[in-house]
Amino acid sequence: MSAWDSYMARAAVRGTTRRESTKIREQRYLNRHIPESLSYHTASIIDSRQLMPGIDRKYCPCEISDQNVAIINTDNLDKKTIISLPGETLRHGDIVFWMDQYWLIIEKDYNTELYTKCVMQQCNYLLRWIDDNGEMFEEWCIVEDGTKYLTGEYEDRYFVTTRGDSRISITLPRNAHTSIMRRDCRFLVDEPTFTEHMMAYSLTKPLKLGATYGEDGVYKFVLQEVVMTDDDNPEIRVADYYKYYDRPPGSKNINTSTDELIDPEHNIDEDTGRKVWL
């Protein structure tokens, strides 16, 4: 190696300009001192774009990767600031498994010259649904009250209107399977321990541009409570399940108008063998 080549190699390591030198020094400082911080953790980053079908989905090794990050507390206990090490990145809409909980990256600072800084929020529900082809999917999401500022009565000189109080909002990762969700898609959303009286919701506001940037981001949908139907399966929390799958022998239908159980032996279509209402 010539003297010039040796000089250029050293310059590349230290930076050829003052700005590059400052950047390299900062990256080295962060890589050296972040591991010494109490905010330093190893988290599992799940690329939600590789959503796999099946109600018993397990993440494949190619979908999940352990990454060293800094996780910083915020004033909201269910939200954390997550920062990658220099040279690494985080994706807006990824799922983070940390402290035995699932978290969704809901915001990202796209100035990633030194590191990637994001905000993640704790997921509180595993949403399950079935698409038009009869495939079942599940995804961790954030369920919140959709009527924080929309309840009560509004009155002026000419009219009185009552705002609804039975809406929820759901924040989901953007991927190939959530992007095809449309108005009137139905879901069962309730505390998973109690399946006898699940609550059904219909998608009424499929806004997909509120928090998406290119191919990354999250969807924030608004859903309205609706009546459960006989096609819903509360045991596995999937709406419209029996539109695509047969009922197990001995199961009973629910008359949603009266909440009475109907013996399935008395409402079977002789031609198709499917259970129908009399």
Buried (B, 14 or more C-beta within 10 A) or exposed (E): EEEEEEEEEEEEEEBEEEEEBEBBEBBEEBBEEBEEEEBBBEBBBBBBBEBEBEBEBEBEEEBBEEBBBBBEEEEEEEBBBBBBBBEBBBBBBBBBBBEEEBBBBBBBBEEBEBBBBBBBBBBEBEBBBBBEEEEBBBBBBBBBEBBEEEBEEEEEEEEEEEEEEEBBBBBBBBBEBBBEBEEEBBBBBBEEEEBEEBBBBBBBBBEBEEBBEEEBBBBBBBBBBBEBBBBBBBEEBBBBBBBBBEBEEEEBBBEEEEEEEBEBEEBBEEEEEEBEEE
